[in-house]
Amino acid sequence: MTDTNTDSDGSTSNCGAKTDGGESSSSSTESKCGASSSDSSSSTESKCGASTSDSSSSDSKCGASSKKESTEENVGATVDDFDADPGQLVAVGLGPGHPEGMTQRAKDALLEAEHIVGYTTYVDLIPDGITEQADDIYDTPMCGEVSRTEESIDRALAGNDVAIVGSGDPNVYALAGLALEILESKGATASMVDFEVVPGVPAAQSCAARLGAPLVNDTVSVSLSDHLVPMPEIESRLHSVAKESFVITIYNPWSRKRRENFEKCCEILLTHRDPDTPVGIVHGAGREDEQVLITELGELEELGESEIIDMTTTIVVGNEETYVWDDRMVTPRGYETKYDY
Ligand SMILES: C[S@@+](CC[C@H](N)C(=O)[O-])C[C@H]1O[C@@H](n2cnc3c(N)ncnc32)[C@H](O)[C@@H]1O
């Protein structure tokens, strides 16, 4: 598997188990996975990897000093490299980002987990009262979804109860599927680690709530991230969706490297929808820097250069029936065609 995300900082992984080289240290960013790794530990390497003698095969490169443009991350340890009875692996959705937005089930799952694994920004969203109860927190900066997910799996295969966390819901552009794919690639099964998904409120719903009632009819999500899906395919999906009567939620709308994707998206939307189509923009729903704006499709492209649209923003594009009333977006469900009110 290849994980081309490249940002990194200095998280050291200490999976645990039968490492021949070096002692597991107890810093909060070290991997405790387990498995029979024969290489010695360096400060940015994950030791989850079991019996691989080549440290590149399972190293977490999210960490600090690595600045490579593109990082190959191969899944290392297989299920045969672990001796312990597996622990549990739970993918937990944190919701939009404030403690009140987390479900009680998510809080309970995190309290039950011995290890919590996640992107640092997401781990920071977890209340201290929960993280303080965990035996270990393994957090890495913005990158390395594959290595981070593998870390969580190796820790579970090594006998730990592990929660891997993400914002929103684990089934929405998130790691639940990747966890199952990596489990399979290791020769493990979902049942072996009692794999479970604990849902969270997805960004589309958190953002819709701030806008009024824009999603009340058929809705399709499109991500503008071309990290895993090539842009021509994203363009084709946008055309298909925009020409039908769907409300569209746009995830990953803008980054400095993806300006052109956003511009292309606006252009495609305008080929199928009127410039006065209502558009809701929510940045950082449920977070301290939350911003909400209702505008029109014709105004959207120039807002790409403003701070309200970035990688923590979700955009809701209304269908032909969506209207704005009293600063709220409303998409009729169709009741008005059957009932008088
Ligand atoms: C990799 S996706 C993860 C989605 C997440 N699993 C969910 O269910 O919402 C990241 C994208 O979700 C959206 N997003 C996540 N949190 C958000 C928030 N608090 N406010 C607005 N959009 C958010 C943004 O479009 C962001 O680029």
The ligand as a Gaussian input file, in Angstrom:
#p B3LYP/6-31G(d) Opt

LIG

0 1
 C      -11.274000      13.701000       5.245000
 S      -12.845000      14.468000       5.325000
 C      -13.436000      13.746000       6.817000
 C      -14.929000      13.795000       6.929000
 C      -15.447000      13.252000       8.250000
 N      -15.181000      11.860000       8.406000
 C      -16.944000      13.503000       8.396000
 O      -17.703000      12.539000       8.574000
 O      -17.321000      14.660000       8.399000
 C      -12.397000      16.087000       5.818000
 C      -13.385000      17.108000       5.289000
 O      -14.543000      17.079000       6.097000
 C      -15.085000      18.376000       6.195000
 N      -15.109000      18.765000       7.617000
 C      -14.590000      18.067000       8.643000
 N      -14.834000      18.700000       9.808000
 C      -15.516000      19.817000       9.504000
 C      -16.061000      20.881000      10.275000
 N      -15.947000      20.906000      11.596000
 N      -16.709000      21.881000       9.642000
 C      -16.856000      21.874000       8.285000
 N      -16.367000      20.884000       7.522000
 C      -15.694000      19.874000       8.101000
 C      -14.201000      19.302000       5.370000
 O      -14.752000      19.367000       4.063000
 C      -12.910000      18.542000       5.370000
 O      -12.096000      18.889000       4.262000

